[in-house]
Amino acid sequence: MRIVWFTYRGLYADNPRAVYEALVARGAGWAGDGEVTHTWLCTAATEHTFPPGVATARYGTPEARAALEAADVVVANDCMSMSWSKQPGTTYLQTWHGTPLKRIHHDVQPVRPGWLDGPDLDVARWDHLLSPNAASTERLRGAFRFRGPVHETGYPRNDVLSSPRRDAVRAEVRSRLSIAEGTTAVLYAPTWRDDLVLDRAGGPAAELRIDLADFAARLGGDHVLLARLHSIVADRLELPDGLPVLDVSAEPDPAGLYLAADVLVTDYSSVAFDFAVTGKPILFFTYDLAHYRDDLRGFYVDLAEIAPGPLLETSAELIDALADLDGVRERSAARYADFRATFCHLEDGHATERVLDLLFPSAAAAGTTTRGGDDRAR
């Protein structure tokens, strides 16, 4: 059996990584006596980030195309726009990479000319699509115009957030980032802006609107800001020296950061849906809400109605909220519970097992998985 794995921009991360590592942990026996080979698609910039012994092929090369066309199974978390021909008998699982709050794919109007030509060719290859929760299923189906089965499994990448290992992971990440005991780690993870990235010929494509000097003056004694930009703009962040802020954009998998952090600050990113599994406070720094909602993307739901934490327009308001997290928790408790019930109902630590059962049903029938709860993939 030949399996090819791809995570956006050639990373070793996200849902494909979680499924791959669980599959490798099973050992060879799950596939009978046959050999299983794995190939990860990478880039020149990410090739060195893969663990030793993991076979890679550079995305877009003849080697990558050959691997895809010889694959029995392809697992990806984003559209692949490179040219390749899916062979009869190949199973292509698209995991996608987030609960959609902002509109995506064909739901972003007007569609930029040619913007979806390559991705739509890839959608036509998909056999299965994962949904992280019931609220997202029809939104994903409609946005991609996907006619195949959509399986509500939860996200494998989030299993660690409910794992018995979560405290150990938190301690390891905080130690690696030199976050002292008793320090409140504030994870700032905004999304990218279409106009700053796609329409601006010059100037910054990413900018922090948090007043870092004010943050340091009011909170810096026992707070640290962990800045994680979206991967599209992750290499464009410049931070001043001497302030309690760390650039963690290069961390390939955010789950460890979710565990290491004590509070999340985001805007319109899907990270809020993942972070909510931890039960820790979430603040929304929505300084450009009207512009983003009305001019750039639009939302599937009213953020103000569903947000499990306050929407804050200014840096001063944000820092006030960070200084009063106990109050934020108390005021947001009911909304937070509703948010988790709607969007985290499948995040029970067993999503990876459900995905493996979906991909390899004969192995599941043979009893080679240890699943908990009901089979909610459908």
N, C-alpha and C positions, 0 to 999 in steps of 0.2 A: 504494500500500500504506500502510495506517495502523496504526501500532504504538503501544501504550500500555504504559508502564513503571511499576512500583510497587515500592518498597522500604519495609519496615515503618516506620511513623510518618512517612511522606512524605519520606524522606531520598533524597539523590542518592548512592547507595552500593551496596556488596555485589555479588552476582552480576549483578543486572540492569544495574548501571552498567558492569561489565566487558564484558558482551555488547553493550550499547549503544555503548560507545566503540569496540569492535572493528568493529561494523557501520558506524558513521559513518566510521571510518578507511578502509573499503573504497571509499568514494565511491558515487556514484549508479549506476555501471556494473553493479554486481552485480545490480540489480533490472531490468536492461534499460533501456528508455526511460521506464518509469513513474516517477512522483514518489513519494517516500517521506516520510511525515510522522511525527514522533515527538511524543508527549505524555507528560510525566511527571506523576504524581499527587503533590501536595505538600500541605502544611498552611500555615496562616498563619505558623507559627513557622519553617518550613523554606523557604518560597518564595524568600527572598533568598539562599539558599545554592547555588542552581543556577547553572551557568555562564551567561554572557550568551548570548542567542540560543536557549536551551533552552526550548521551549514547555511550560507547566505548566497544570494545572487542580487546583483544591483538592479534595482527597478529600472525598467525601460530598455534593458540590454537584451541581446539575443539569448543570453543565458536565462534571464528571467522569463522571457517568452517561452523558451523550451520547457522550463520547469512547470509553468502554468499549463501548457498544452499536454504535458505528460501526467498531470496530477489526477489522482482519484478524488481528492477532496481539496477544496480551496476554502480558507477561512480568512475573511477580511473585516475590517471595521470601518471602511470608507470606500468610496467608489474608486476603482482603478481605471484611469484614463489611458493607460498604455495599450498598444495594439496586441491582441492575442485572440486565438480562436479556441473557444471552449469545446472540448471533445465530447462525443456521446458517452454517457456513463459517468461523467464527472459531476460531483455534487459541490455546489458553491453555496456556502453559508455566509450571509452578510449579517454581522452582529450590530452594526452601526455603533454610535459612540455617545449617546446622550438622550435624555428625555427632552423632547422639543418644547421649549417655551417660545423662543423666537421662531418665526417662520423659516422653513428650509426648502431647498430645491425648487420644485415648480410652484410652491406656495409663496415664494418671494416674487412679487410683481412690481414693475415689469421685469421679465427675465432678460438679462444682458445677452445681446446677440452672441451666439456660439458658446455661451457659458456652460450649458448643460449638454452639449453634443456628445462629448466623450463620456461623462458620467451616465447619460441615458443608455449608451451602448453597453455599459457595464451592468446597469440595472437589468437589462434584458438577459444577462447571463445568470442572474441570481436564481437559486432554487428555494431558498429559505431566508427569512428575515426575522431577526429577534426583536422583541418589544420588551422594554424594561418594566412596563406596567400596563394595566388595562386602559388607562386614560390615553396612552400614546399609540395604541395599536392602529386605529383608523387614521390618525394624523400621519403616521409614518407611511401607511399604505397609500394614502392619497397624495402625499408630497412626492413620493417616488413613482406614483402610478404603477405600483407593483401588484401583479395579479396572482402571485403565488401565496403560499401559506405564511402567515405572520404568527410567530410563536411567543406567547407571553411566558417568559422564563425568569425575568430579572436579569441583572447584569453580572456575569462572572467576575468582572474586575472589582466588584463591591463585596465579594464573599469575605475577604479579609477583614472588612469592617465589622463583621459579626463573628469572627473567628476567635477561638480561645487564644490565638497568637496576638491579638490586637494590642494588648498591653506591652508585650515584648517588642512589637514593631514600633510602637510609639516611643519606647525608651531608646531603641536603636537609632531611629531617625533623629530624635532630639539630641542624642549624643553626637551623632555625625555632624549635625549642624551647630554644635556647641551652644545649645539652648540650655541655660542653667536651670536647675531645679527651682520651682517657684516663679519662673518667668512665664508670663502669658504670651503665647505665640498667636499672632493675628495673621491668618492666611488671607492675602488679598489676591483674588483670582478673577479678574474681569475678562469679558469676551473681547473680540476685535471689532473694529468699526469698518464697515464696507467702504465708506467714503474715504477714510484715512488711508486704507490699504490699496483700494482699486482706482480711486479717482484723483488722488493728489499726486502731482508730478514731483513735488519736493516737500520738505518739511517732515515732521515726525509722523510715523504710522502708529506709534504707541506713546502714550503719555500718562503719567500718574497724576491724578487730580488731588491726591491726598497731600495736605501740607505737612511734609515730613519734619520740618523744624518744629511745628506746633505739636505733632505727634511725639517728638522726642522730648520737648519741654514739659508736656503734660503727663505723658505715659512712659517715657523712655527708660525710667529707672528700673522697671520690672516688666516691660513689654518689648517685644521684638516684632517687626513687620516682615512677614515672608511674602515677597512679591513674586507671583507666578503668572506671567503673561500667557495668553493663548499661543499655541505653537506656531501659528502663522506669523506672529510678530515677536516671538520670544528672543530673537537675537538683536532687538532694537531698543533694549532698555538700558539707560545710563543712570546710575545711582550716584549721588554725592557721597564722599567719604565722611566718616565720623558720625554717622547717624545709625540708630538701631534698626537697620533694614537690611535684609538679605535677599539677593536675587536667586530664587529657586526654580526659575523657568526651565533649567536644564534637567530637572528631575523627570525621568521618562514616565513614571507612573505616579499619579497624584495620591493614591490611596494612603501611602505612608505619610504624606503631608497632612491629609485629613485627620489621621490618628495623632500626629504630632501637634497639630494646632489645637487651640482652645476655643477659637471663634473663627468663623468665615466671614469675610467681606467680599461680596461679588456684586454683579449688576444684573445682566440678562443671560448669564452663562448657565449651562445645564449642570455645572458643578454643585449648585444648590441642592438638586435632587439627590445626588450621590452623598453629599456631606450630611444631609438630613438623617441618613442611616445612623450616624453617630449620636444624634440627639443633642449636639452642642449648638450654641447660638449661631444664628445667621443674620447678618446685616446686609442691606441692599443699598449700595452707593449709586444712586440713579440720577446723577447730575444732568444727564441729557435724555431723560425719559421721553419727553414729548418728541424730540427729534428722532430718536431711535424707533419709537413706536409708530410715528406718523410718516416719516420720510425714508427710513433705512430698511427696516425689516418687518415690523409689525409682530404681534403676538397671537398665539392660539387662544390664550386666556388673558383676562385682566390681571396683571401682576399685582396690582394693589389689592385685589380681592383674595388672592391665594397665598401671597407671600407669608412665610412663617416667621418673619421678622420685619422690623420697620424699614420703610423706604426713606432714605436720607438724601437731601439735595446738595448739601454743602459739606466741606471737609470739617468744619467746626461742629456740625450736627453729628457727623460720624464719630468724631473723637469724644464728644459728649456721651454717645451711646456706648462706646468702648469703655468709658470710665464708669458705666452703670450697667454692667452685664447682668447683675442680679435682677435689676428692674426690667431689663429687656426680656429675660427668661419669664418673669412673672406675667408681664403684659402680653407676651406672645404665646403663652402655653397652649391655649385652646386652638389657636390658628396653626401652631406647629403640629399638634396632634392630628388635626384634619389633613394637613399637608402630607404627613407621613402615611396616614391611612389611604390617601389617594395615590401617592406616587412611590411609596416604599413597601407596598404590601407583599411584593415578591422578594424583597431583599432579606432573606432569612439565612444566608450563608450557604445555600445549596443550589444556586443558579448554575454553577459550573457542572454539577452532576446532571441537572436537567438538560443542559446543552449536550453533554456527552451522550446521554441516553437518546437524544434526538438524532445526533449524527451517526451513532453506532448502535442502533436498536438491537441488533443480534447479540452484542456484548452485554447489553443490559438484561436481555432475556436469559442470558447464561449466568447471570448473577455476579458479574464482575464489577458492579458498582455498589457503593454503599450509600444509598440515597435516604434522605430524611423527608418525611412528609409526603403529601400527595404529588403526583406527577401533574404539574400545572402547565406544561408545554402543550399548546394546542394550536 
